[in-house]
Amino acid sequence: MKRTKITGVGHAVPERVVTNADLEKLMDTSDEWITDRSGIKERHHVDESTSASDLAIDASAIALDSAGLNPDDVDLIIFCTISSDYFFPGGAVQVQEKMGMKNIGAFDLRAACSGFVYGLSVADQFIRTGAHETILLIGAEVQSVALEFDTEHRHMAVLFGDGAGAVILQSSENGDGVLSTHLHSDGKHLQDLWLPAPGSKYKPFMSKRLIDDGLHTPFMNGREVFKNAVTRFPEVINEALKHNNLSMDDVALVIPHQANLRISQAVAKRLGVGMDKIYSNIHKYGNTTAASIPIAMSEALEEGRFGPGDNIILAAFGAGFTWGSAAIRW
């Protein structure tokens, strides 16, 4: 059976580190307050010259190198992001051009924090059907530029970081690779986690009035997000396990979207496992949205947390609400 195998992994984050102590100087907050509510100690933010496509290219170069491939070997790019350099076109075509790739297909996928799992599901179908042989899948975000670093907006400003992760996907016939993916959504929660403007809902899609009304900054109903996340994460992880006749004993590591340490701890409790089974690096990077899972997977692989033959589960939850999982045999 043809499956989709991850043959290369890479990640990149900006050099600039923003600690909780740095944020204390900008707003009424504290290291204790941030750490207690999120588990975050620091995050990386871009400088004025760095964009999401720049981070994506750095991560992609590392992933290609780890797979032993050149840019010309790639025949499709899927770029998962909600913070592309421009309103249009998407970042995928920038990666194609800047990395000197052939005139291959390239498109962006926008599913917020669930973006990488959604992108993996799409790429998996292309490879299983034989439409493509080598796909570059990227999750990259620059969220810091959309935040207001003041007391009024601190509940969002302290959470997000910038970064990128990328994987190379190729076909495999030896039984390993992506076993299954599972995608869900519930649009009634649209306004519980969103960035209202710019958009075609408004005429014009961006104006001084929208900015004055604060619609250009992200909003989150933290209580509703937490309540749904701690339910949906275990559900979709168990869905992946059941689909593949696996138990948590068969899984080397669960790599969830890095949204909040308290969410990951609640998920571990509901799954009946210790935190040694749930990978977490949120203390270093904060929430990097679509980039968080590939960054975490890249670091976990470097740390030897899983290896050939191991089963891992990826799980995501984010704006929409959207959520999903992927079961992978490495």
C-alpha positions in Angstrom: 0.0 0.0 0.0 1.3 3.4 -1.0 1.7 5.8 2.0 3.0 9.2 2.6 6.3 9.2 4.4 8.0 12.2 6.1 11.6 12.0 4.8 12.9 15.4 6.0 12.1 17.8 8.8 13.3 21.3 9.7 12.4 24.4 11.7 13.5 28.0 12.1 12.7 30.7 14.5 13.8 34.4 14.7 16.9 35.2 16.7 15.1 37.8 18.8 13.9 36.3 22.1 11.2 38.1 24.0 11.0 36.9 27.7 8.1 37.4 30.1 10.3 40.0 31.9 10.5 41.9 28.6 6.7 42.0 28.4 6.5 43.2 32.0 8.0 46.5 30.8 5.3 47.0 28.2 2.1 46.0 30.1 0.6 45.2 33.4 1.7 41.6 33.6 4.2 39.3 35.3 6.3 36.2 34.7 4.2 34.4 37.3 0.9 35.4 35.7 2.0 34.4 32.2 3.6 31.1 33.3 0.6 30.1 35.5 -1.9 30.7 32.7 0.0 29.4 29.7 3.3 27.7 30.6 5.1 30.2 28.4 8.5 31.7 29.5 9.7 33.2 26.3 8.9 33.5 22.6 10.7 34.5 19.4 9.7 37.6 17.5 10.9 38.8 14.0 12.7 42.0 13.3 11.5 44.5 10.9 13.1 42.8 7.9 11.9 39.3 8.4 8.6 37.9 7.2 6.7 34.5 7.3 8.1 33.5 3.9 11.7 34.2 5.1 11.2 31.8 8.1 9.5 29.3 5.8 12.5 29.3 3.4 15.0 28.7 6.2 12.9 25.8 7.6 12.4 24.3 4.1 16.1 24.4 3.4 16.8 22.4 6.5 14.1 19.9 5.7 15.4 19.4 2.2 18.9 18.9 3.4 17.8 16.3 6.0 15.9 14.5 3.2 19.0 14.6 1.0 17.1 16.5 -1.7 17.4 19.6 -3.8 14.7 22.3 -4.5 14.3 20.9 -8.0 13.1 17.5 -6.5 9.9 19.1 -5.1 6.8 18.9 -7.3 4.3 20.7 -5.0 4.4 23.3 -2.2 1.6 23.6 0.5 2.1 26.6 2.8 0.0 26.6 5.9 -0.3 30.1 7.4 -2.7 32.8 8.5 0.0 35.5 8.4 1.4 35.4 4.8 3.5 38.4 3.7 0.7 39.8 1.6 -3.1 39.6 1.5 -2.4 37.9 -1.9 -0.7 36.1 -3.4 0.1 33.5 -0.8 3.6 32.6 0.6 3.9 29.4 -1.3 4.8 31.1 -4.6 7.4 33.2 -2.8 9.0 30.0 -1.5 8.9 28.5 -5.1 10.6 31.6 -6.6 13.1 32.4 -3.9 14.3 28.7 -3.6 14.7 28.5 -7.4 12.2 25.7 -7.8 10.6 24.6 -11.1 7.2 26.0 -12.1 5.4 23.6 -9.8 2.1 23.9 -8.1 2.1 26.1 -5.0 -0.7 27.2 -2.8 -1.5 28.4 0.7 -3.9 26.7 3.1 -5.5 28.7 5.9 -6.8 26.7 8.9 -5.1 28.6 11.7 -3.7 26.4 14.4 -5.0 23.3 12.7 -3.3 24.3 9.5 -0.4 21.8 9.5 -2.6 18.8 10.2 -5.1 20.0 7.5 -2.1 20.5 5.1 -0.8 17.0 5.9 -4.2 15.5 5.1 -4.3 17.3 1.8 -0.7 16.3 0.9 -1.4 12.7 1.9 -4.2 12.5 -0.7 -2.0 13.8 -3.5 0.7 11.2 -2.7 -1.6 8.3 -2.2 -3.3 8.9 -5.5 0.0 9.3 -7.3 -0.7 12.9 -8.3 2.6 14.1 -6.7 5.8 12.3 -5.5 7.6 14.9 -3.4 5.7 17.6 -1.5 7.1 20.4 0.6 4.6 21.1 3.5 5.3 24.2 5.5 3.7 25.8 8.6 5.0 29.3 9.1 3.6 32.3 11.1 4.6 35.8 12.0 1.9 36.7 14.6 3.8 39.3 16.5 3.1 42.0 14.0 -0.7 41.6 14.6 -0.5 42.1 18.3 -0.9 45.2 20.5 1.6 45.1 23.4 -0.4 46.9 26.0 -2.4 46.0 29.1 -5.7 46.0 27.2 -4.5 43.3 24.8 -2.2 41.4 27.2 -4.3 38.2 27.1 -3.4 37.8 23.5 0.0 39.6 23.3 1.7 37.3 25.8 0.7 34.1 24.0 2.1 34.2 20.5 5.5 33.7 18.9 6.9 33.6 15.4 8.5 30.6 13.6 8.3 28.0 10.9 8.5 24.3 10.4 8.7 22.3 7.2 8.6 18.6 6.2 9.3 16.7 3.0 6.7 14.2 2.1 7.3 11.3 -0.3 5.7 8.0 -1.2 6.5 4.9 0.7 5.6 1.2 0.0 7.1 -0.4 3.1 4.2 0.2 5.5 5.4 3.3 7.4 4.3 6.8 6.9 0.9 8.6 7.5 -1.6 5.9 8.6 -4.6 8.2 8.7 -5.8 11.8 9.2 -9.0 13.0 10.8 -10.5 16.5 10.3 -13.4 18.4 12.0 -14.9 21.8 12.4 -17.6 23.7 14.2 -18.2 27.1 12.7 -20.6 28.3 15.4 -17.5 29.2 17.4 -16.2 31.6 14.6 -16.2 34.7 16.9 -14.6 32.9 19.8 -11.2 33.1 18.1 -10.8 35.4 15.2 -9.3 38.4 13.5 -12.3 40.2 12.0 -10.5 42.6 9.6 -9.5 43.1 6.8 -12.1 41.1 4.9 -14.7 41.3 2.1 -17.3 41.6 4.8 -16.4 45.2 5.0 -16.6 47.9 2.2 -13.7 48.8 1.9 -12.1 45.7 3.4 -9.7 47.9 5.4 -10.3 51.4 6.7 -9.5 53.8 9.5 -12.9 53.0 11.1 -12.1 49.3 11.3 -8.7 50.1 12.9 -10.3 52.6 15.3 -12.8 49.9 16.3 -9.9 47.5 17.0 -11.1 44.9 14.4 -7.6 44.6 13.0 -6.3 42.8 16.2 -7.1 39.2 17.1 -9.7 38.3 19.7 -10.0 35.1 21.8 -12.7 33.9 24.2 -10.2 32.1 26.4 -12.7 30.2 28.5 -14.6 28.9 25.5 -11.4 27.9 23.7 -10.1 26.0 26.7 -13.3 24.2 27.3 -13.5 23.0 23.7 -9.8 22.2 23.3 -9.7 19.9 26.3 -12.6 18.0 24.8 -11.7 17.9 21.2 -8.0 17.0 21.6 -8.7 13.7 23.4 -11.6 12.9 21.0 -9.6 13.3 17.9 -6.6 11.5 19.3 -8.8 8.6 20.3 -10.3 8.7 16.8 -6.9 8.2 15.3 -6.1 5.4 17.7 -9.3 3.6 17.1 -9.1 3.9 13.3 -5.7 2.2 13.4 -6.4 -0.4 16.1 -3.9 1.3 18.4 -3.8 2.1 22.1 -1.8 4.8 23.9 0.6 2.0 24.9 1.4 1.6 21.2 2.3 5.3 20.8 5.7 6.7 21.4 4.7 10.4 21.5 1.7 12.6 21.0 2.7 16.0 19.5 -0.1 18.5 20.0 -0.5 22.0 18.8 1.3 24.2 21.4 -1.5 26.4 22.5 -1.3 26.3 26.3 0.5 24.0 28.8 -2.7 23.7 30.9 -4.5 22.3 27.9 -1.8 19.7 27.2 -1.9 18.7 30.9 -5.6 18.3 30.8 -5.4 16.3 27.6 -2.8 14.0 29.2 -5.1 13.4 32.2 -8.1 12.6 30.0 -6.0 10.1 28.0 -4.7 8.5 31.2 -1.0 9.2 30.4 1.8 11.2 31.9 3.2 14.4 30.4 6.2 12.3 29.2 3.9 11.0 26.5 2.8 14.5 25.4 5.5 16.7 23.8 5.7 20.3 25.0 8.0 23.1 24.0 5.5 26.0 24.5 7.8 27.4 27.3 10.3 28.3 24.6 8.2 29.5 21.7 4.7 30.3 22.8 1.9 29.6 20.4 3.3 29.7 16.8 -0.1 28.7 15.3 0.4 26.6 12.1 4.1 26.3 12.8 3.8 24.8 16.2 3.4 21.1 15.3 6.2 21.0 12.7 8.5 22.9 15.1 7.7 20.5 17.9 8.1 17.5 15.7 11.5 18.7 14.5 12.7 19.3 18.0 11.3 16.0 19.4 13.1 14.1 16.6 16.3 15.9 17.4 15.9 14.9 21.0 15.4 11.3 20.2 11.8 11.2 21.5 10.8 8.9 18.7 12.5 7.1 15.8 12.0 4.5 13.0 9.1 2.1 13.6 7.5 4.3 16.3 3.9 5.4 16.2 3.3 9.1 16.8 0.1 11.1 16.9 -0.2 14.8 15.8 -3.2 16.7 17.1 -4.4 20.3 16.6 -7.2 22.6 17.6 -7.7 26.2 16.6 -9.8 29.0 15.2 -13.0 28.0 13.3 -13.2 26.0 15.5 -11.2 23.4 13.6 -9.4 20.4 14.9 -7.8 17.3 13.6 -5.3 14.5 14.1 -2.8 12.3 12.2 -1.4 8.9 13.0 2.1 8.3 11.7 4.4 5.3 11.7 7.9 6.8 11.5 
